[in-house]
């Protein structure tokens, strides 16, 4: 009788210790599945394209401003030297 109770308590301890691991595994699987669904969605693709387009525009404008500032500094520096 006592052996049965000890075995049952050991099984309960093992089950209690295994539950968090099972929950973690389930949560990871759910997150992976949901992330995959999001990446496949049309809304995500559209948002990705619009962000990429906006990023390209920002870098193009930054490049233009960089070129203008370099030419200004070159020309401005030459004017000081000639004085």
DSSP file (Angstrom, degrees, kcal/mol; ACC not computed):
  #  RESIDUE AA STRUCTURE BP1 BP2  ACC     N-H-->O    O-->H-N    N-H-->O    O-->H-N    TCO  KAPPA ALPHA  PHI   PSI    X-CA   Y-CA   Z-CA
    1    1 A X     >        0   0    0      0, 0.0     4,-1.8     0, 0.0     5,-0.1   0.000 360.0 360.0 360.0 -46.9    0.0    0.0    0.0
    2    2 A X  H  >  +     0   0    0      1,-0.2     4,-2.3     2,-0.2     5,-0.2   0.858 360.0  55.9 -66.9 -34.3    2.7    2.4    1.0
    3    3 A X  H  > S+     0   0    0      1,-0.2     4,-2.4     2,-0.2    -1,-0.2   0.892 105.9  51.4 -63.7 -39.8    4.7    1.5   -2.2
    4    4 A X  H  > S+     0   0    0      2,-0.2     4,-2.3     1,-0.2    -1,-0.2   0.903 110.0  48.8 -63.6 -41.5    1.7    2.4   -4.3
    5    5 A X  H  X S+     0   0    0     -4,-1.8     4,-2.4     2,-0.2    -2,-0.2   0.897 111.3  49.8 -66.3 -40.1    1.4    5.8   -2.6
    6    6 A X  H  X S+     0   0    0     -4,-2.3     4,-2.1     2,-0.2    -2,-0.2   0.908 111.4  48.7 -64.1 -42.4    5.1    6.5   -3.1
    7    7 A X  H  X S+     0   0    0     -4,-2.4     4,-2.3     1,-0.2    -2,-0.2   0.904 111.7  49.7 -64.2 -41.0    4.9    5.5   -6.8
    8    8 A X  H  X S+     0   0    0     -4,-2.3     4,-2.3     1,-0.2    -2,-0.2   0.905 110.6  49.0 -65.2 -41.2    1.9    7.8   -7.3
    9    9 A X  H  X S+     0   0    0     -4,-2.4     4,-2.1     2,-0.2    -1,-0.2   0.878 111.1  50.7 -67.4 -36.1    3.6   10.7   -5.6
   10   10 A X  H  X S+     0   0    0     -4,-2.1     4,-2.4     2,-0.2    -2,-0.2   0.910 110.0  49.9 -65.9 -42.0    6.7   10.2   -7.7
   11   11 A X  H  X S+     0   0    0     -4,-2.3     4,-2.6     1,-0.2    -2,-0.2   0.903 110.1  50.7 -62.9 -41.1    4.6   10.1  -10.9
   12   12 A X  H  X S+     0   0    0     -4,-2.3     4,-2.5     2,-0.2    -1,-0.2   0.902 109.5  50.6 -64.0 -40.9    2.9   13.3   -9.8
   13   13 A X  H  X S+     0   0    0     -4,-2.1     4,-2.1     2,-0.2    -2,-0.2   0.917 111.6  48.0 -62.5 -42.8    6.2   15.0   -9.2
   14   14 A X  H  X S+     0   0    0     -4,-2.4     4,-2.0     1,-0.2    -2,-0.2   0.913 112.1  49.4 -64.2 -42.3    7.4   14.0  -12.7
   15   15 A X  H  X S+     0   0    0     -4,-2.6     4,-1.5     1,-0.2    -2,-0.2   0.901 110.3  50.5 -63.8 -40.8    4.2   15.2  -14.3
   16   16 A X  H  X S+     0   0    0     -4,-2.5     4,-0.7     1,-0.2    -1,-0.2   0.889 112.3  47.2 -65.1 -38.9    4.5   18.5  -12.5
   17   17 A X  H  X S+     0   0    0     -4,-2.1     4,-0.6     1,-0.2    -1,-0.2   0.820 112.0  50.5 -72.4 -30.6    8.1   19.0  -13.6
   18   18 A X  H  X S+     0   0    0     -4,-2.0     4,-2.4     1,-0.2     5,-0.2   0.756  94.1  75.0 -78.4 -25.0    7.2   18.0  -17.2
   19   19 A X  H  X S+     0   0    0     -4,-1.5     4,-2.8     1,-0.2     5,-0.2   0.917  93.3  49.0 -58.8 -48.7    4.3   20.4  -17.5
   20   20 A X  H  X S+     0   0    0     -4,-0.7     4,-2.6     1,-0.2    -1,-0.2   0.907 112.1  50.0 -60.2 -38.2    6.3   23.6  -17.9
   21   21 A X  H  X S+     0   0    0     -4,-0.6     4,-2.4     2,-0.2    -1,-0.2   0.911 111.6  48.1 -64.5 -41.1    8.5   22.0  -20.6
   22   22 A X  H  X S+     0   0    0     -4,-2.4     4,-2.6     2,-0.2    -2,-0.2   0.908 112.1  49.7 -64.2 -41.6    5.4   20.9  -22.4
   23   23 A X  H  X S+     0   0    0     -4,-2.8     4,-2.7     2,-0.2    -2,-0.2   0.905 110.5  50.0 -64.2 -41.1    3.9   24.4  -22.1
   24   24 A X  H  X S+     0   0    0     -4,-2.6     4,-2.6    -5,-0.2    -2,-0.2   0.925 111.3  48.7 -63.3 -43.9    7.1   25.9  -23.4
   25   25 A X  H  X S+     0   0    0     -4,-2.4     4,-2.3     2,-0.2    -2,-0.2   0.913 112.6  48.1 -62.3 -42.8    7.2   23.5  -26.4
   26   26 A X  H  X S+     0   0    0     -4,-2.6     4,-2.5     2,-0.2    -2,-0.2   0.916 112.1  49.2 -63.8 -42.7    3.5   24.3  -27.2
   27   27 A X  H  X S+     0   0    0     -4,-2.7     4,-2.6     2,-0.2    -2,-0.2   0.914 111.0  49.4 -64.3 -43.0    4.1   28.0  -26.9
   28   28 A X  H  X S+     0   0    0     -4,-2.6     4,-2.6     2,-0.2    -1,-0.2   0.908 111.8  48.7 -62.3 -42.2    7.2   27.8  -29.2
   29   29 A X  H  X S+     0   0    0     -4,-2.3     4,-2.6     2,-0.2    -2,-0.2   0.919 111.9  49.1 -63.3 -43.5    5.2   25.8  -31.8
   30   30 A X  H  X S+     0   0    0     -4,-2.5     4,-2.5     2,-0.2    -2,-0.2   0.916 112.1  48.4 -62.1 -44.0    2.3   28.3  -31.6
   31   31 A X  H  X S+     0   0    0     -4,-2.6     4,-2.6     2,-0.2     5,-0.2   0.919 112.2  48.8 -63.7 -44.1    4.7   31.3  -32.1
   32   32 A X  H  X S+     0   0    0     -4,-2.6     4,-2.2     2,-0.2    -2,-0.2   0.922 112.9  47.2 -62.1 -44.5    6.5   29.6  -35.0
   33   33 A X  H  X S+     0   0    0     -4,-2.6     4,-2.1     2,-0.2    -2,-0.2   0.920 113.9  47.3 -63.3 -43.8    3.2   28.7  -36.7
   34   34 A X  H  X S+     0   0    0     -4,-2.5     4,-2.3     2,-0.2    -2,-0.2   0.903 111.2  50.8 -65.7 -41.6    1.8   32.2  -36.2
   35   35 A X  H  X S+     0   0    0     -4,-2.6     4,-2.5     1,-0.2    -1,-0.2   0.896 109.8  51.1 -62.6 -40.1    5.0   33.9  -37.5
   36   36 A X  H  X S+     0   0    0     -4,-2.2     4,-1.5    -5,-0.2    -1,-0.2   0.906 109.8  49.6 -64.1 -41.7    4.9   31.7  -40.6
   37   37 A X  H  X S+     0   0    0     -4,-2.1     4,-0.8     1,-0.2    -2,-0.2   0.899 111.2  49.9 -63.1 -40.7    1.3   32.7  -41.3
   38   38 A X  H >< S+     0   0    0     -4,-2.3     3,-1.0     1,-0.2     6,-0.4   0.929 109.2  50.7 -64.6 -45.1    2.2   36.4  -40.8
   39   39 A X  H 3< S+     0   0    0     -4,-2.5    -1,-0.2     1,-0.3    -2,-0.2   0.795 111.5  49.0 -64.7 -27.8    5.1   36.2  -43.2
   40   40 A X  H 3< S+     0   0    0     -4,-1.5    -1,-0.3    -5,-0.2    -2,-0.2   0.615  90.6 106.5 -84.9 -12.5    3.0   34.5  -45.8
   41   41 A X  S <X S-     0   0    0     -3,-1.0     4,-1.6    -4,-0.8     5,-0.1  -0.293  73.1-130.2 -73.3 152.8    0.2   37.0  -45.6
   42   42 A X  H  > S+     0   0    0      1,-0.2     4,-2.7     2,-0.2     5,-0.2   0.867 106.8  58.4 -67.0 -37.7   -0.5   39.6  -48.3
   43   43 A X  H  > S+     0   0    0      1,-0.2     4,-2.5     2,-0.2    -1,-0.2   0.909 105.5  49.2 -60.3 -42.7   -0.6   42.4  -45.7
   44   44 A X  H  > S+     0   0    0     -6,-0.4     4,-2.5     2,-0.2    -1,-0.2   0.913 111.1  49.9 -64.1 -42.6    2.9   41.6  -44.6
   45   45 A X  H  X S+     0   0    0     -4,-1.6     4,-2.4     2,-0.2    -2,-0.2   0.918 111.6  48.4 -62.7 -43.2    4.2   41.6  -48.1
   46   46 A X  H  X S+     0   0    0     -4,-2.7     4,-2.4     2,-0.2    -2,-0.2   0.924 112.7  47.8 -63.1 -44.4    2.6   44.9  -48.9
   47   47 A X  H  X S+     0   0    0     -4,-2.5     4,-2.3    -5,-0.2    -2,-0.2   0.901 111.1  51.8 -63.4 -40.2    4.0   46.5  -45.7
   48   48 A X  H  X S+     0   0    0     -4,-2.5     4,-2.2     1,-0.2    -2,-0.2   0.910 110.6  47.9 -63.1 -42.7    7.5   45.1  -46.5
   49   49 A X  H  X S+     0   0    0     -4,-2.4     4,-2.4     2,-0.2    -2,-0.2   0.912 112.1  48.7 -65.1 -42.1    7.4   46.5  -50.0
   50   50 A X  H  X S+     0   0    0     -4,-2.4     4,-2.4     2,-0.2    -2,-0.2   0.886 111.9  48.8 -68.1 -36.9    6.3   49.9  -48.8
   51   51 A X  H  X S+     0   0    0     -4,-2.3     4,-2.4     2,-0.2    -1,-0.2   0.906 111.7  49.9 -67.0 -40.4    9.0   50.0  -46.1
   52   52 A X  H  X S+     0   0    0     -4,-2.2     4,-2.3    -5,-0.2    -2,-0.2   0.911 111.3  48.9 -63.6 -41.9   11.6   49.0  -48.6
   53   53 A X  H  X S+     0   0    0     -4,-2.4     4,-2.2     2,-0.2    -2,-0.2   0.921 111.8  48.5 -63.4 -44.7   10.4   51.8  -51.0
   54   54 A X  H  X S+     0   0    0     -4,-2.4     4,-2.3     1,-0.2    -2,-0.2   0.890 110.4  52.0 -64.0 -39.0   10.5   54.4  -48.2
   55   55 A X  H  X S+     0   0    0     -4,-2.4     4,-2.4     2,-0.2     5,-0.2   0.917 108.5  50.4 -63.8 -43.5   14.0   53.3  -47.2
   56   56 A X  H  X S+     0   0    0     -4,-2.3     4,-2.4     1,-0.2    -1,-0.2   0.921 110.5  50.2 -60.3 -43.5   15.3   53.6  -50.7
   57   57 A X  H  X S+     0   0    0     -4,-2.2     4,-2.5     1,-0.2     5,-0.2   0.911 109.7  50.5 -62.1 -42.5   13.8   57.1  -51.0
   58   58 A X  H  X S+     0   0    0     -4,-2.3     4,-2.3     1,-0.2    -1,-0.2   0.928 112.6  45.8 -62.4 -44.8   15.4   58.2  -47.7
   59   59 A X  H  X S+     0   0    0     -4,-2.4     4,-2.2     2,-0.2    -1,-0.2   0.855 111.1  52.7 -69.9 -33.3   18.8   56.9  -48.8
   60   60 A X  H  X S+     0   0    0     -4,-2.4     4,-2.2    -5,-0.2    -1,-0.2   0.941 111.9  45.5 -64.4 -45.7   18.6   58.5  -52.2
   61   61 A X  H  X S+     0   0    0     -4,-2.5     4,-2.5     1,-0.2    -2,-0.2   0.886 111.7  52.2 -64.9 -38.0   17.7   61.9  -50.7
   62   62 A X  H  X S+     0   0    0     -4,-2.3     4,-2.3    -5,-0.2    -1,-0.2   0.895 109.0  50.9 -64.1 -38.9   20.5   61.5  -48.2
   63   63 A X  H  X S+     0   0    0     -4,-2.2     4,-2.4     2,-0.2    -2,-0.2   0.899 109.6  49.9 -64.8 -40.9   22.9   60.8  -51.0
   64   64 A X  H  X S+     0   0    0     -4,-2.2     4,-2.4     1,-0.2    -2,-0.2   0.936 112.4  46.8 -62.9 -46.5   21.8   63.9  -52.9
   65   65 A X  H  X S+     0   0    0     -4,-2.5     4,-2.5     1,-0.2    -2,-0.2   0.875 110.4  53.8 -63.9 -36.7   22.3   66.0  -49.8
   66   66 A X  H  X S+     0   0    0     -4,-2.3     4,-2.3     2,-0.2    -1,-0.2   0.929 109.6  47.6 -62.5 -45.3   25.7   64.4  -49.2
   67   67 A X  H  X S+     0   0    0     -4,-2.4     4,-2.3     1,-0.2    -2,-0.2   0.908 112.1  49.5 -62.8 -42.0   26.8   65.3  -52.7
   68   68 A X  H  X S+     0   0    0     -4,-2.4     4,-2.3     1,-0.2    -2,-0.2   0.910 111.1  49.2 -64.0 -41.5   25.5   68.9  -52.3
   69   69 A X  H  X S+     0   0    0     -4,-2.5     4,-2.5     2,-0.2    -1,-0.2   0.890 110.7  50.5 -67.5 -37.5   27.3   69.3  -49.0
   70   70 A X  H  X S+     0   0    0     -4,-2.3     4,-2.4     2,-0.2    -2,-0.2   0.931 112.2  46.3 -64.7 -44.7   30.6   68.0  -50.4
   71   71 A X  H  X S+     0   0    0     -4,-2.3     4,-2.5     1,-0.2     5,-0.2   0.886 112.7  50.9 -66.5 -36.5   30.4   70.3  -53.4
   72   72 A X  H  X S+     0   0    0     -4,-2.3     4,-3.0     2,-0.2     5,-0.3   0.928 111.1  47.7 -64.1 -45.2   29.5   73.3  -51.1
   73   73 A X  H  X S+     0   0    0     -4,-2.5     4,-2.1     2,-0.2    -2,-0.2   0.888 112.7  49.1 -65.8 -38.1   32.4   72.5  -48.8
   74   74 A X  H  X S+     0   0    0     -4,-2.4     4,-1.7     2,-0.2    -2,-0.2   0.951 116.7  41.3 -64.2 -48.5   34.9   72.2  -51.8
   75   75 A X  H  X S+     0   0    0     -4,-2.5     4,-1.7     1,-0.2    -2,-0.2   0.886 115.5  49.9 -68.0 -39.3   33.7   75.4  -53.4
   76   76 A X  H  X S+     0   0    0     -4,-3.0     4,-1.4    -5,-0.2    -1,-0.2   0.879 109.7  51.7 -67.9 -37.8   33.5   77.3  -50.1
   77   77 A X  H  X S+     0   0    0     -4,-2.1     4,-1.4    -5,-0.3    -1,-0.2   0.861 107.7  52.1 -66.8 -35.9   37.0   76.1  -49.1
   78   78 A X  H  X S+     0   0    0     -4,-1.7     4,-1.6     1,-0.2    -1,-0.2   0.858 104.9  56.1 -69.0 -35.7   38.5   77.4  -52.5
   79   79 A X  H  X S+     0   0    0     -4,-1.7     4,-0.8     1,-0.2    -1,-0.2   0.881 106.5  49.9 -65.7 -36.8   37.0   80.8  -52.0
   80   80 A X  H  < S+     0   0    0     -4,-1.4     3,-0.4     1,-0.2    -1,-0.2   0.873 108.9  52.5 -68.4 -36.7   38.7   81.2  -48.6
   81   81 A X  H  < S+     0   0    0     -4,-1.4    -1,-0.2     1,-0.2    -2,-0.2   0.837 106.5  52.7 -68.4 -33.1   42.1   80.2  -50.2
   82   82 A X  H  <        0   0    0     -4,-1.6    -1,-0.2     1,-0.2    -2,-0.2   0.687 360.0 360.0 -77.5 -19.0   41.8   82.8  -53.0
   83   83 A X     <        0   0    0     -4,-0.8    -1,-0.2    -3,-0.4    -2,-0.1   0.490 360.0 360.0 -73.3 360.0   41.2   85.7  -50.6
